[in-house]
Amino acid sequence: MTAVPSSVRRAAALAAAGLLLAGCGLSEELDREMNPGRASDPVATPSAPSAATPSGANATAPTGLGTPPVIAGPSGSVAGRPGERRPSATATGRCPRSGLTMSPGMVTAAMGLRAMSVTATNCGDRVRTVDGYPDIRVRGLDRELFAVTVLKGTEPVTTMDDPGPRRIALEPGQSAYTSLVWRYSAVDAGTRRGSGVYVEIGPGKGAPRRTVEPDGGLDIGETGMLGTTAWQRSPAS
């Protein structure tokens, strides 16, 4: 097996870190969190590849607030962006009765602000729909339901572009995503009290929910506020 040079590994890691904070609205908000005294600068368009970009690599940064972070697989490996076509889960028997799988993205953080995407993918063999804002409940490690206030929109947690509610039809293999935002609340490291370990999310009010387990949980506290954006079609769908 040919060893991968350490310089290439470092470059790939830098590129992945950049993708996690991609999306103009969210990245600007995170920048304001870290530099409250400085006004947001216009986003410059690079005229040449960065020195950290490996030779021959096409490092195209996503644009637009809604572009969610890279989705990490169960072992921490990158499993692709929301919207990328994947083999239907029907063939492996893992497609739920609702026909939609839910996949949490990685949590990004800056100061007290947190953000994460959740992607709904049609794993079935017929059209499925997501409608308006996701229907969400948050539970702790002991499965106790948190008294979290789930918002339709992201204010007053933060300000982000929101496409607004609409019905989206997903063909088999297509996906849509929502962005979740919250403010940090102290979590007991020993008992994980205050951590939203389980997030139950459905495509709309009254629809079946699926339970996802975000890596590290939601450090939102038992009575925090969770902002959401309406579902929007993933870029590749």
For each residue, the residues with C-beta under 8 A, 3 or more apart:
1:
2:
3:
4: 8 9
5: 8 9
6: 9 10
7: 10 11
8: 4 5 11 12 54
9: 4 5 6 12 13
10: 6 7 13 14 52
11: 7 8 14 15 52 53 54 57
12: 8 9 15 16 54
13: 9 10 16 17
14: 10 11 17 18 52
15: 11 12 18 19 52 53 57 59
16: 12 13 19 20 70 78
17: 13 14 20 21
18: 14 15 21 22 61
19: 15 16 22 61 62 69 70
20: 16 17 69 70 106 108
21: 17 18 26 27 30 69 108
22: 18 19 27 61 62 63 67 69
23: 26 27 62 63 64 65 66 67 68
24: 27 28 43 63 64 65
25: 28 29 64 65 66 159 160 161
26: 21 23 29 30 65 108 115 160 179
27: 21 22 23 24 30 31
28: 24 25 31 32 40
29: 25 26 32 33 110 113 158 159 160
30: 21 26 27 33 34 108 110 113 115
31: 27 28 34 35 40 110
32: 28 29 35 36 40
33: 29 30 36 110 111 112 113
34: 30 31 110 111
35: 31 32 38
36: 32 33
37:
38: 35 41
39:
40: 28 31 32
41: 38 44
42:
43: 24
44: 41
45:
46: 49 50
47:
48:
49: 46 53 57 59
50: 46 53 59
51:
52: 10 11 14 15
53: 11 15 49 50 57 59
54: 8 11 12 57
55:
56:
57: 11 15 49 53 54
58:
59: 15 49 50 53
60:
61: 18 19 22
62: 19 22 23 67 235
63: 22 23 24 67
64: 23 24 25 67 161
65: 23 24 25 26 160 161
66: 23 25 161 163 177 179 229 232
67: 22 23 62 63 64 235
68: 23 71 81 82 105 117 119 177 179
69: 19 20 21 22 105 106 108 115 116 117
70: 16 19 20 78 80 81 105 106
71: 68 78 79 80 81 82 103 104 105 106 117 119
72: 76 77 78 79 105 106 215
73: 76 77 78 79
74:
75:
76: 72 73
77: 72 73
78: 16 70 71 72 73
79: 71 72 73 103
80: 70 71 84 86
81: 68 70 71 84 234 235 236
82: 68 71 103 105 117 119 175 177 234 235
83: 119 174 175 177 233 234 235 236 237
84: 80 81 234 236
85: 173 174 236
86: 80 121 173
87: 91 92
88: 91 95 123 124 125 172 173
89: 92 93 94 95 101 123
90: 93 95 123 124 125
91: 87 88
92: 87 89 95
93: 89 90
94: 89 101 123
95: 88 89 90 92 99 101 123 124
96: 99 100 101 123 208 210
97: 208
98: 128 203 207 208 210
99: 95 96 122 123 124 126 128
100: 96 120 121 122 123 124 128 130 170 203 210
101: 89 94 95 96 120 121 123 210
102: 118 119 120 201 210 212
103: 71 79 82 118 119 121 212
104: 71 116 117 118 199 212 213 214 215
105: 68 69 70 71 72 82 116 117 118 119 177
106: 20 69 70 71 72 116 215
107: 114 115 116 214 215 216 218
108: 20 21 26 30 69 114 115 116
109: 113 114 115 184
110: 29 30 31 33 34 113
111: 33 34
112: 33 183 184
113: 29 30 33 109 110 157 158 181 183 184
114: 107 108 109 181 182 183 184 218 219 220
115: 26 30 69 107 108 109 179 180 181
116: 69 104 105 106 107 108 179 180 214 218
117: 68 69 71 82 104 105 177 178 179 180
118: 102 103 104 105 134 177 178 180 199 201 212
119: 68 71 82 83 102 103 105 175 176 177 234
120: 100 101 102 130 170 175 176 177 178 203 231
121: 86 100 101 103 170 173 174 175
122: 99 100 127 128 170 171 172 173 174 175
123: 88 89 90 94 95 96 99 100 101 172
124: 88 90 95 99 100 128 172
125: 88 90 172
126: 99 172
127: 122 169 170 171 172
128: 98 99 100 122 124 169 170 203
129: 167 168 169 170 203 204
130: 100 120 134 167 168 170 176 203 204 231
131: 165 166 167 168 203 204 205 207 231
132: 152 165 166 167 204 205 230 231
133: 152 165 178 204 228 229 230 231
134: 118 130 178 201 202 203 204 228 231
135: 201 202 203 204 205 206 207 209
136: 150 180 199 200 201 202 209 226 228
137: 145 146 148 150 199 200 209
138: 145 146 148 150 196 198 199 200 218 220 226
139: 143 144 145 146 196 197 198 199 200
140: 143 144 146 192 193 194 195 196 197 198 222
141: 191 192 193 195 197
142:
143: 139 140 198
144: 139 140
145: 137 138 139
146: 137 138 139 140 196 220 221 222 223 224
147: 222 223
148: 137 138 196 220 221 222 223 224 225 226
149: 223 224 225 226
150: 136 137 138 226 228
151: 154 155 157 225 226 227 228
152: 132 133 165 228 230
153: 162 227 228 229
154: 151 157 158 159 160 162 179 181 227 228 229
155: 151 158 159 227
156: 225
157: 113 151 154 181 182 183 225 226 227
158: 29 113 154 155 181 227
159: 25 29 154 155
160: 25 26 29 65 154 179 181 227 229
161: 25 64 65 66 229
162: 153 154 229 230
163: 66 166 229 230 232
164: 230
165: 131 132 133 152 230
166: 131 132 163 230 231
167: 129 130 131 132
168: 129 130 131 176 231 232 233
169: 127 128 129
170: 100 120 121 122 127 128 129 130 174 175 176 237
171: 122 127 174
172: 88 122 123 124 125 126 127
173: 85 86 88 121 122
174: 83 85 121 122 170 171 233 234 237
175: 82 83 119 120 121 122 170 233 234 237
176: 119 120 130 168 170 231 232 233 234 237
177: 66 68 82 83 105 117 118 119 120 231 232 234
178: 117 118 120 133 134 228 229 230 231 232
179: 26 66 68 115 116 117 154 160 228 229
180: 115 116 117 118 136 218 226 227 228
181: 113 114 115 154 157 158 160 226 227 228
182: 114 157 218 220 224 225 226 227
183: 112 113 114 157 220 224 225
184: 109 112 113 114 219 220
185: 194 219 220 221 224
186: 194 219 221
187: 192 193 194 195 217 219 221
188: 191 192 193 194
189: 192
190:
191: 141 188
192: 140 141 187 188 189 195 197 217
193: 140 141 187 188 222
194: 140 185 186 187 188 219 220 221 222
195: 140 141 187 192 217 218 219 220
196: 138 139 140 146 148 199 214 217 218 219 220
197: 139 140 141 192 213 217
198: 138 139 140 143 211 212 213
199: 104 118 136 137 138 139 196 211 212 213 214 218
200: 136 137 138 139 209 210 211
201: 102 118 134 135 136 209 210 211 212
202: 134 135 136 205 206 207 208 209 210
203: 98 100 120 128 129 130 131 134 135 207 231
204: 129 130 131 132 133 134 135 207
205: 131 132 135 202
206: 135 202
207: 98 131 135 202 203 204
208: 96 97 98 202
209: 135 136 137 200 201 202
210: 96 98 100 101 102 200 201 202
211: 198 199 200 201
212: 102 103 104 118 198 199 201
213: 104 197 198 199 217
214: 104 107 116 196 199 217 218
215: 72 104 106 107
216: 107 219
217: 187 192 195 196 197 213 214
218: 107 114 116 138 180 182 195 196 199 214 226
219: 114 184 185 186 187 194 195 196 216
220: 114 138 146 148 182 183 184 185 194 195 196 224 225 226
221: 146 148 185 186 187 194 224
222: 140 146 147 148 193 194
223: 146 147 148 149
224: 146 148 149 182 183 185 220 221
225: 148 149 151 156 157 182 183 220
226: 136 138 148 149 150 151 157 180 181 182 218 220
227: 151 153 154 155 157 158 160 180 181 182
228: 133 134 136 150 151 152 153 154 178 179 180 181
229: 66 133 153 154 160 161 162 163 178 179 232
230: 132 133 152 162 163 164 165 166 178
231: 120 130 131 132 133 134 166 168 176 177 178 203
232: 66 163 168 176 177 178 229
233: 83 168 174 175 176 237
234: 81 82 83 84 119 174 175 176 177 237
235: 62 67 81 82 83
236: 81 83 84 85
237: 83 170 174 175 176 233 234
